[in-house]
């Protein structure tokens, strides 16, 4: 039930859900590699790889800040090598980094289409491929991807077909790799929120402060991820977990602690559920 001494490689961990997962692991005494692009402060986005590393170490973990654009194969492989050199291996890969554009076909520039495919689907595939040798040496290896269960209801495609394709590409990696690596004992699972999560994407793209008030905090995703990643890998693979269902499995019945505004009942639902 602990990640003490384990090494996590988390993409996009300089803020939001990725950072929350990192901090939860750090409280156990885990090692965390923050593989993200933000080296210098961004005018609209809080956090850098360096501020994330400082927070992880303050929480009780050991951190490695790695500037890494997961679209770049050389950068990903260098980041993985640096993590293995620093901590001796990798036990957990968290595919958290993702790009979003909630636009229809006519309003999605091809550069944005390409960005979502490169970050979401290709980045997930590449990071898994690069971490695979280290994961095979781990005693309890996990890959956790933040992607939804695949739902072929056309309503999830009609308003933002490019984004849906990119997110479902991540989910298809989960489906395929769970079976491919089952014999190796590598758990490959997905985690997705029931409600909106208070992140920069909600603030900047989906309604601002009013929308954030109808969300849960990233802590519910962090606690759910922690529960999944502390299970025996050979018995926990190929599952598309939903955050509130995981917390109930963990014995948490009062989820109000995760509400941005305690007492909220009318939460913003997330996509794809």
N, C-alpha and C positions, 0 to 999 in steps of 0.2 A: 504493500500500500504506500510505497514511497518511491521517489525518483532520486533519492540521495546517491550521489556518485555517478549517476547516469548522464550521458551526453546527448543533448538535443540540438539538432540543426533546424532552425526555424526561419522560413523565408518571410520577408515583410514584417519583421518583428520589432521595428523601431517605434511602433505605435499600435493602438487599437487592440484587436483580438490577439494578434501575434504576440504583442508585448504582454498582455494579460496572461497568456499561456506560459510565457517565459518566466514571469514573476511568480506564478504559482509553482512552477518547477523549482525556481530558485529558493523558495521558502523551505523546500525539502533538502536543499544543498546540492542541487544539480549543476552540471556544466551546461552552458547555453551559448551556442554560436548564433549571433544575430546577422543573418545574411539579407541585407537590404541596400537600397540605393541611396538613402538620405544620409549624406555625410555632413552637409552644412544645413543650418536651419532653413526651413521652407516658409515663405510668407503666409501660406494658408494651411499648412499641416504642422502640427506639433511633433516634436521628437526627432532625434537622429539616432544613428547606430551607437554613437558615443553616449548620449543621454540614456539610451536603453541599457547599455552595458553598465553604466554607473548605478542605475536603479536595480539591476539584477544583482550586482555585488552587494548593494546595501540591503537587499532582501535575504542575503545569505548564500547566494550562488557564486559560481565563477563564470565570467563572461569573456567572449571573444567577439569583438566588433569587426565584421568583415564587409567591406564595400563590395556589393555584388548585384549586378543586374542579371536576373535569372534568364533573360533572353540570350545571354552571351555564354556559349558553352565553355570557353576558356576560363571565364570568371567563375562559373559554377564549379568547375573541376578544381580550380585553384582554391576556392573557398572550402570545399570539402577536404582537400589535402591539408590546408592550414588547420582545420578543426581536428583532424586525425592526429596531426603532429602535436598540437597543443594539448589535447585531452586523451590521446591514446586510442580513440575509436569514435564511433557514432552508434548510439542505441536507438535513437528516435529521429525520424524526419517528419516535420510538420510542414505540409504544403499549405501555407496561409496566404502568400502573395497572390493578388488577383487584380485584374483591371475590369472596369465596368463602364458601359455606355448604354443607357436605356433609350436607344433610338431605333426607329424603324429603318427599313431597308433603304429608302430614298435619302434618309438623313444620316446615314452612317458612312463617313469617309473611309476609304479603303485602308488608310493608315491606322485608323482606329480599330477597324476589323482585324487588321494584322496584329496590332498591339494586344488585343484581347486573346487572340489565338496563341501568340508567342508567349505571353505571360501565363495565361491560365492553363491551356492544354499542353503546349510544348514545354513550358517551365516545369509543370508537375512531372511530366515524363522524364525530362532531363535530370531533375534533381533526384528522382528515384533511381535512375540509371547510375548517376554519379555516386550516390550513397550506398548502392547495393553491395559492393565488396565489404565495406565496413559493417553494414547491417548483418551480413552473413556471419560475421565473427562475434556478434553480440549474443549475450545469453538470453535476452528477451527483446528482440527487435520489433519495432513498430513503425509503420508509416501511417500518418493521420492526415487526411486531406479535407480541407474545408470546402465541401461541395455537396450539392443536394441529391436526394434520391431522384432518379430519372422518372419524370412524369410526362408522358406524351400527350397530355391534354393540350390541344392547339392554343389555348389561351396563354400558355407560357411561352409561346413562340411569336404570336402575332404582333406584339408591340415592340419586341426587342430580340428579333431572331438571332442576330449576331452574338449578343451577350449570352443567350440561352445555349447556343451551340458551344460557346467557349466554356461555360460552366459545366455543361453536360460532358464535354471532353474530359474534364477533370474527373467526373464521376465514372466515365468509362475506363479511365486508367485504374480507378479503384476496383471496378468489377473484374477487369482482366488480370491485374497484378495480384489480387487476392488469391486467385486460382493458380497463377503462374508460380507464386512464391510460397504456396501452402506447404509444399514438401520441404522447403527450407526453414519452415517455422517462423517466417516473417509475417506478422499481422499487418494487413492493409485494410484500413477502415476509413469511413467518411464521417464528418460531423457537420450538422447544419442547425441553425437556430429556428425555433418555432416563431419567434417574434423578431421585430427589428432590434438590432443591437446598436447602442449609442456609439457610433464611430464617425470619422470624418466624412464617410460616404453619405451617411444619413444627414449630417449637418449641411453638407455642401451641395448634395444632389437631390435629396428626397424630402425636403420640407423644413429644414432648419430647426430652430429651437422647439417649435410646436411638435414636430415629428419626434425629436429626441425625447420629449416628455412622455411619449407613448412607447418607449423602448425599454428593454432591459440593458443592464450594464454588461461589458465584456466579461465580467467575472463569472457569469453563468457558463459561458463557453470555456473559460479556463478551468473551472471546477469539473465540468463534464469531460474535457480533454484529459485532465489528471486522472479521473476514474478509469477512462479507457486505457490510458498508457501504463497504468499500474496493474492491468490484468495480464494473466499469462498469454503470451502471443499465440501459442498454438491453439488456444481455445477461444480466441476473440479475433476473428478475421472475416472479411467479406460482408460487414454490416454497415448500413447507412443509419447512423445514430442521429437522433434529434435531441437537442440539449435538455429540454425539460423531462423527457423520458429517461435520459441517463441519470438525471438527478434523483428521480424517483427510485431507480435501481440502486442508487447510492444511499437511499434512505432519507433523502431530503424531501419533506412534504410541504414545507412553507417556502414558496419561491418569492415571496414579497421582498426578501432581502436583496433580490436582484433588480427590482424595479427602479428606474431612474427617479420616478415619483412614487414613493411608497403608497400602497392602496390602489394603484392603477388596476383597472379591470379591462379597459378598452385598449389593449395593446395593438400596435401596428403589426399586422401579420407579415411574415417574411415571404419571399418569393418561393415558388415551386412546391408548396405544400397545400 
